[in-house]
Amino acid sequence: MASVFLAEIMKLKHTKMHWLVLLGILPANLVTLFAFMPKIAPDGTPAGIDLQDMFYRQGMTLTILAPFMFALMTGYIISREYQERTINQLFSYPIPRVRILFAKLAAVFLLIAITSALSCVSVTAAGLIMSFNQQIDFAVVWSGIRMNLLACLLSFGTIPVAAALSMVGKSVIPSTVLGVLATIVTLIGEMGHGMDGVLFPWLMPYWPVRDLAQGLAQSGPNPYAASGAAILAITFVVSLLFCIVYYEKAEIHSGS
């Protein structure tokens, strides 16, 4: 499995995938830098830097862009052999097809993890710098890091859907369309700040992000979190099973 996974990573070496990762990294980091702009508190005194608000803005930016970025990453990795008409050679290797599929999905997860980790560099660095000059609440820093970890895992829940569309369409276009539509719905849902938005699978990563928001009308534990997690789990399992069966049953001449 490790060798197949490394082969998938090597395929990305000379692609422009790093530009797609930067698409998620730069906006999330730039948004957090607005916290350093001079602000005045209601009592007229200069307001300090709010790390929790920085993590919230970073997480919100990332989860809005994530459906499009991650669906496009998935579509490219899954459909590349179809588009380059090398799928016949891939299927003729003495390697179980399900192992190849899992290696591709693992490559997608690695890209998601890298994007999530690097998107919070500026806010984490700000917290560390502030710790040298003043006392900060490291519980807030841990909450932000935990939010990114959980959002990363939840983002992977919809990846098999994009993979399934790429297999059936044998192109990156279907997954890209899915990503655009999911991003639009996610943007509308996050702008509304509603708790029930997590029932939409692509909005589930916003659940841990929303917990860091301050001053929202609805606060406290999200009563829809369990239902949203169940819907996401069902989406993941059903679409993954479809991918496995489709990949195993695909004709050796598909894509030729």
C-alpha positions as MATLAB code, in Angstrom:
seq = 'MASVFLAEIMKLKHTKMHWLVLLGILPANLVTLFAFMPKIAPDGTPAGIDLQDMFYRQGMTLTILAPFMFALMTGYIISREYQERTINQLFSYPIPRVRILFAKLAAVFLLIAITSALSCVSVTAAGLIMSFNQQIDFAVVWSGIRMNLLACLLSFGTIPVAAALSMVGKSVIPSTVLGVLATIVTLIGEMGHGMDGVLFPWLMPYWPVRDLAQGLAQSGPNPYAASGAAILAITFVVSLLFCIVYYEKAEIHSGS';
ca = [
       0.000    0.000    0.000;
       2.827    2.408    0.882;
       4.479    2.017   -2.523;
       1.204    2.648   -4.355;
       0.574    5.726   -2.205;
       4.066    7.072   -2.918;
       3.477    6.504   -6.626;
       0.340    8.661   -6.428;
       2.276   11.390   -4.648;
       5.026   11.268   -7.288;
       2.402   11.778  -10.006;
       1.608   15.159   -8.455;
       5.231   16.303   -8.476;
       5.111   18.050  -11.858;
       1.495   19.211  -11.693;
       0.070   22.574  -10.608;
      -1.628   21.060   -7.565;
       0.446   23.294   -5.286;
      -1.361   26.325   -6.731;
      -4.661   24.816   -5.641;
      -3.285   24.297   -2.142;
      -2.163   27.930   -2.100;
      -5.716   28.934   -3.034;
      -6.820   27.669    0.358;
      -3.759   28.756    2.323;
      -3.437   32.405    1.275;
      -7.007   33.709    1.819;
      -7.286   32.035    5.221;
      -3.974   33.513    6.341;
      -4.659   36.966    4.903;
      -8.047   37.201    6.610;
      -6.471   36.617   10.018;
      -3.992   39.458    9.432;
      -6.871   41.966    9.567;
      -6.813   41.405   13.338;
      -3.607   43.455   13.474;
      -5.334   46.548   12.091;
      -5.899   49.255   14.745;
      -9.286   48.853   16.434;
     -11.081   50.825   19.112;
     -13.109   49.198   21.886;
     -16.580   50.568   22.813;
     -15.045   52.475   25.746;
     -12.666   54.318   23.407;
      -9.513   52.412   24.341;
      -7.382   50.503   21.790;
      -8.664   46.918   21.399;
      -6.198   44.071   21.629;
      -5.797   41.106   19.310;
      -8.512   38.468   19.718;
      -7.005   35.052   18.936;
     -10.365   33.304   19.090;
     -11.800   35.668   16.494;
      -8.721   35.119   14.320;
      -9.173   31.355   14.422;
     -12.868   31.781   13.643;
     -12.180   33.926   10.580;
      -9.481   31.534    9.380;
     -11.712   28.494    9.806;
     -14.660   30.188    8.155;
     -12.606   31.191    5.117;
     -11.143   27.712    4.733;
     -14.469   25.874    5.041;
     -16.087   28.155    2.460;
     -13.371   27.426   -0.107;
     -12.927   23.768    0.872;
     -15.816   22.170   -1.096;
     -14.513   23.565   -4.391;
     -10.807   23.028   -3.706;
     -11.071   19.518   -2.326;
     -13.547   18.354   -4.980;
     -11.202   19.658   -7.689;
      -8.225   17.903   -6.062;
     -10.199   14.669   -5.919;
     -11.458   14.957   -9.480;
      -7.968   15.502  -10.837;
      -6.382   12.599   -8.935;
      -9.168   10.146   -9.736;
      -9.793   11.089  -13.367;
      -6.214   11.721  -14.493;
      -5.715    8.224  -15.943;
      -9.059    8.449  -17.751;
      -8.221   11.785  -19.337;
      -4.675   10.744  -20.276;
      -5.992    7.376  -21.503;
      -3.644    5.378  -19.306;
      -6.381    3.691  -17.294;
      -5.864    0.435  -19.216;
      -2.252    0.225  -18.061;
      -3.254    1.087  -14.499;
      -5.880   -1.661  -14.358;
      -3.476   -4.208  -15.851;
      -0.977   -3.852  -12.991;
      -0.826   -6.856  -10.614;
      -2.199   -4.682   -7.811;
      -5.732   -4.922   -6.396;
      -7.814   -2.074   -7.731;
      -9.182   -1.258   -4.294;
      -5.622   -0.678   -3.111;
      -5.089    1.779   -5.963;
      -8.344    3.540   -5.065;
      -7.412    3.839   -1.398;
      -3.972    5.164   -2.350;
      -5.626    7.878   -4.427;
      -8.002    8.780   -1.593;
      -5.056    8.828    0.822;
      -3.285   11.288   -1.489;
      -6.374   13.494   -1.422;
      -6.479   13.341    2.372;
      -2.817   14.332    2.544;
      -3.532   17.405    0.401;
      -6.494   18.290    2.635;
      -4.350   17.909    5.754;
      -1.558   20.077    4.310;
      -4.030   22.772    3.268;
      -5.729   22.773    6.678;
      -2.427   22.872    8.567;
      -0.870   25.684    6.538;
      -4.065   27.762    6.520;
      -3.682   28.511   10.238;
       0.035   29.382   10.187;
      -0.460   33.138   10.636;
      -2.893   32.894   13.539;
      -0.785   30.255   15.327;
       2.353   32.348   14.799;
       0.509   35.411   16.118;
      -0.378   33.503   19.277;
       3.221   32.410   19.817;
       4.557   35.941   19.263;
       1.987   37.379   21.652;
       3.031   34.881   24.313;
       6.453   36.565   24.510;
       4.956   39.979   25.234;
       1.854   39.181   27.251;
       0.032   36.363   28.920;
      -2.359   34.595   26.594;
      -4.909   31.869   27.109;
      -3.367   28.768   25.550;
      -6.773   27.105   25.816;
      -7.863   29.388   22.967;
      -4.860   28.329   20.881;
      -5.640   24.678   21.533;
      -9.309   25.279   20.639;
      -8.215   26.753   17.307;
      -5.868   23.890   16.538;
      -8.524   21.352   17.540;
     -11.037   23.143   15.318;
      -8.712   22.805   12.330;
      -8.076   19.120   13.023;
     -11.779   18.337   13.278;
     -12.691   20.428   10.234;
      -9.996   18.589    8.264;
     -11.429   15.178    9.168;
     -15.013   16.249    8.470;
     -14.019   17.694    5.080;
     -12.879   14.245    3.981;
     -16.400   12.880    4.536;
     -17.669   14.149    1.186;
     -14.574   13.273   -0.849;
     -15.901    9.869   -2.066;
     -18.858   11.703   -3.644;
     -16.494   13.750   -5.803;
     -14.489   10.597   -6.533;
     -17.618    8.738   -7.665;
     -18.612   11.531  -10.046;
     -15.093   11.616  -11.492;
     -15.157    7.875  -12.113;
     -18.549    7.884  -13.796;
     -17.858   11.008  -15.838;
     -14.218   10.009  -16.448;
     -13.378   13.676  -16.158;
     -12.606   16.374  -13.608;
     -15.606   18.433  -14.776;
     -18.386   16.662  -12.777;
     -16.505   16.964   -9.486;
     -15.684   20.609  -10.253;
     -19.357   21.412  -10.839;
     -20.191   19.641   -7.586;
     -17.537   21.684   -5.782;
     -18.848   24.986   -7.135;
     -22.434   24.213   -6.147;
     -21.396   22.953   -2.702;
     -19.282   26.079   -2.136;
     -22.220   28.347   -3.021;
     -24.509   26.525   -0.578;
     -21.759   26.527    2.063;
     -21.210   30.280    1.644;
     -24.934   30.981    2.044;
     -25.125   28.670    5.061;
     -22.137   30.203    6.822;
     -23.303   33.744    6.175;
     -26.590   32.834    7.856;
     -24.761   31.411   10.911;
     -27.643   28.985   11.473;
     -27.138   25.824   13.512;
     -29.154   23.606   11.169;
     -26.731   24.207    8.295;
     -24.628   21.238    9.416;
     -27.342   18.952    8.049;
     -25.836   19.682    4.626;
     -22.797   17.352    4.475;
     -20.435   19.945    2.963;
     -21.333   22.353    5.786;
     -20.497   19.896    8.556;
     -16.869   21.155    8.828;
     -18.353   24.522    9.852;
     -19.644   22.933   13.070;
     -16.359   23.201   15.039;
     -15.652   26.592   13.419;
     -18.972   28.032   14.577;
     -18.179   27.073   18.165;
     -15.442   29.742   18.129;
     -17.796   32.506   16.984;
     -18.618   35.261   19.429;
     -21.768   37.367   19.639;
     -24.038   35.166   17.522;
     -27.737   35.120   18.365;
     -27.693   31.350   18.713;
     -24.937   30.058   20.966;
     -24.179   26.896   22.921;
     -24.047   23.261   21.799;
     -25.427   22.611   18.339;
     -28.530   20.374   18.641;
     -28.135   19.331   14.988;
     -24.529   18.136   15.348;
     -25.397   14.457   15.896;
     -27.839   14.409   12.970;
     -25.335   16.210   10.748;
     -22.593   13.742   11.683;
     -24.914   10.815   10.905;
     -25.828   12.255    7.493;
     -22.149   12.856    6.717;
     -21.240    9.310    7.802;
     -23.952    7.815    5.600;
     -22.833    9.981    2.679;
     -19.244    8.834    3.166;
     -20.011    5.120    3.495;
     -22.506    4.918    0.624;
     -20.346    6.888   -1.812;
     -17.196    4.983   -0.796;
     -18.918    1.620   -1.346;
     -20.071    2.828   -4.750;
     -16.493    3.845   -5.624;
     -15.127    0.446   -4.564;
     -17.716   -1.519   -6.540;
     -17.433    0.719   -9.613;
     -13.633    0.590   -9.612;
     -13.614   -3.193   -9.176;
     -16.189   -3.788  -11.918;
     -14.880   -1.232  -14.422;
     -14.030   -2.666  -17.809;
     -10.334   -2.877  -18.668;
     -11.008   -0.805  -21.812;
     -12.794    2.048  -20.003;
     -11.374    5.400  -20.959;
      -9.636    4.082  -24.090;
];
